[in-house]
Amino acid sequence: MKGTEPIDSDSPLEISSCATPAYAAFDFKTAVERVHACGFDGVEITELGAYCRHLPYLRSSPDEVARLLAETEMSVTEMYVSTADMRDGMLTRYSMGDPLHRDRIIAYS
C-alpha cells in the first residue's frame, strides 16, 4: 500500500524555504534577510492582515519586493495573502464577491 513504506533515516529531509511568519515581528525586508541568513534559498511570503504584515494589500510595491528578492537571491516558493487590512485599529476585509475589489485582488496576487 502506498505511503506505508518506511522512511529511510539515512536520507536527510531537505527543507529549502521558510515562511515569513517566523519573523512576523519584523518588517518584510528584515524577515527575508533573516530567512536568507538561515541558509534558505526560498521564502514563503505571508500577509495575514492583523498578524503578519509582509505584503500589505494595496500598499506593497511589486518592484520593491522583486528587488529585495533579487538582492538576496531568494525565490518565492509560496504566497499566503489575505486581503484583510488593519486601518486605524480596525480590521477591514475586501471580498472577492465584491465586483469593485475582485479585479484588484486578482491583480495584487
The 8 nearest C-alpha neighbors of each residue, nearest first, counted from 0:
[[1, 3, 2, 4, 5, 6, 7, 8],
 [2, 0, 3, 4, 5, 6, 7, 8],
 [1, 3, 4, 0, 5, 6, 7, 8],
 [2, 4, 1, 0, 5, 6, 7, 8],
 [3, 5, 2, 6, 1, 0, 7, 8],
 [6, 4, 7, 3, 2, 8, 1, 9],
 [5, 7, 8, 4, 10, 9, 3, 2],
 [6, 8, 9, 10, 5, 11, 4, 12],
 [7, 9, 10, 6, 11, 5, 12, 4],
 [10, 8, 7, 11, 6, 12, 5, 13],
 [11, 9, 8, 7, 12, 6, 13, 5],
 [12, 10, 13, 9, 8, 7, 14, 6],
 [11, 13, 14, 10, 8, 9, 15, 7],
 [12, 14, 11, 15, 10, 16, 39, 40],
 [15, 13, 16, 12, 39, 17, 11, 41],
 [14, 16, 39, 41, 40, 13, 17, 38],
 [17, 15, 41, 42, 39, 14, 40, 43],
 [16, 18, 42, 43, 34, 19, 41, 39],
 [19, 17, 43, 20, 42, 44, 21, 45],
 [18, 20, 21, 22, 44, 45, 30, 43],
 [21, 19, 23, 22, 18, 51, 45, 24],
 [20, 22, 19, 23, 18, 17, 30, 24],
 [23, 21, 20, 30, 24, 19, 25, 33],
 [22, 24, 20, 51, 25, 21, 19, 52],
 [23, 25, 22, 26, 51, 20, 21, 30],
 [26, 24, 23, 22, 30, 29, 27, 28],
 [25, 27, 29, 28, 30, 53, 24, 52],
 [28, 26, 53, 30, 29, 31, 25, 54],
 [27, 29, 31, 30, 26, 32, 67, 25],
 [30, 28, 32, 26, 31, 27, 25, 33],
 [29, 31, 27, 33, 22, 28, 32, 19],
 [32, 30, 34, 28, 33, 29, 35, 27],
 [31, 33, 29, 35, 30, 34, 36, 28],
 [34, 32, 36, 30, 35, 31, 29, 37],
 [33, 35, 31, 37, 36, 32, 39, 30],
 [34, 36, 32, 39, 33, 37, 38, 31],
 [37, 35, 33, 38, 34, 32, 39, 31],
 [38, 36, 34, 35, 39, 33, 32, 40],
 [39, 37, 36, 35, 40, 34, 15, 16],
 [38, 40, 35, 16, 15, 41, 37, 34],
 [39, 41, 73, 15, 16, 35, 74, 38],
 [42, 40, 16, 74, 73, 75, 39, 76],
 [41, 43, 16, 75, 17, 18, 76, 44],
 [42, 44, 18, 77, 76, 78, 75, 17],
 [45, 43, 78, 19, 42, 18, 79, 77],
 [44, 46, 79, 19, 78, 80, 53, 43],
 [47, 45, 80, 52, 54, 53, 51, 81],
 [46, 48, 51, 81, 50, 49, 80, 45],
 [47, 49, 83, 84, 46, 50, 81, 52],
 [48, 50, 85, 47, 51, 84, 52, 90],
 [51, 49, 47, 48, 52, 23, 46, 20],
 [50, 52, 23, 47, 46, 20, 53, 49],
 [53, 51, 46, 54, 55, 48, 50, 47],
 [52, 54, 27, 46, 51, 45, 55, 26],
 [53, 55, 46, 59, 52, 56, 45, 27],
 [56, 54, 58, 59, 52, 53, 57, 46],
 [55, 57, 58, 82, 54, 59, 84, 107],
 [56, 58, 59, 55, 107, 103, 60, 54],
 [59, 57, 55, 56, 60, 54, 61, 84],
 [60, 58, 55, 54, 57, 61, 56, 64],
 [59, 61, 63, 62, 64, 58, 57, 54],
 [60, 62, 64, 63, 65, 59, 66, 107],
 [63, 61, 65, 60, 64, 66, 67, 59],
 [64, 62, 66, 60, 65, 61, 67, 59],
 [63, 65, 61, 67, 62, 66, 68, 60],
 [66, 64, 62, 68, 63, 67, 69, 61],
 [67, 65, 63, 69, 64, 68, 62, 70],
 [66, 68, 70, 64, 69, 65, 63, 71],
 [67, 69, 73, 65, 71, 70, 66, 72],
 [68, 70, 72, 66, 67, 71, 65, 73],
 [71, 69, 67, 68, 72, 66, 73, 65],
 [70, 72, 68, 73, 69, 67, 35, 32],
 [73, 71, 69, 70, 68, 74, 40, 67],
 [74, 72, 68, 40, 41, 71, 69, 42],
 [73, 75, 41, 76, 42, 40, 68, 72],
 [74, 76, 42, 41, 77, 43, 73, 44],
 [75, 77, 43, 41, 42, 74, 16, 78],
 [78, 76, 43, 75, 44, 79, 42, 18],
 [79, 77, 44, 43, 45, 80, 76, 75],
 [80, 78, 45, 46, 44, 81, 77, 43],
 [79, 81, 46, 45, 78, 47, 82, 108],
 [82, 80, 47, 83, 46, 48, 79, 56],
 [81, 83, 93, 56, 92, 84, 80, 48],
 [84, 82, 92, 48, 81, 91, 93, 90],
 [83, 85, 48, 91, 90, 86, 82, 92],
 [84, 86, 90, 89, 49, 88, 48, 91],
 [87, 85, 89, 88, 84, 90, 91, 49],
 [86, 88, 89, 85, 90, 84, 91, 49],
 [87, 89, 86, 85, 90, 49, 91, 84],
 [90, 88, 86, 85, 87, 91, 84, 49],
 [89, 91, 85, 84, 86, 83, 92, 88],
 [92, 90, 84, 83, 85, 89, 93, 86],
 [93, 91, 83, 82, 84, 94, 90, 81],
 [92, 94, 82, 83, 100, 91, 95, 97],
 [93, 95, 96, 97, 92, 100, 101, 82],
 [94, 96, 101, 97, 100, 93, 98, 104],
 [97, 95, 94, 98, 101, 100, 93, 99],
 [96, 98, 94, 99, 95, 100, 101, 93],
 [99, 97, 101, 100, 96, 95, 102, 94],
 [100, 98, 97, 101, 102, 103, 96, 95],
 [99, 101, 103, 98, 97, 102, 104, 95],
 [100, 102, 95, 98, 104, 103, 97, 99],
 [103, 101, 105, 104, 100, 106, 98, 99],
 [102, 104, 106, 100, 105, 101, 107, 99],
 [105, 103, 107, 101, 102, 106, 100, 108],
 [104, 106, 102, 108, 107, 103, 101, 95],
 [105, 107, 103, 104, 108, 102, 101, 100],
 [108, 106, 104, 105, 103, 56, 57, 102],
 [107, 105, 106, 104, 80, 78, 103, 56]]
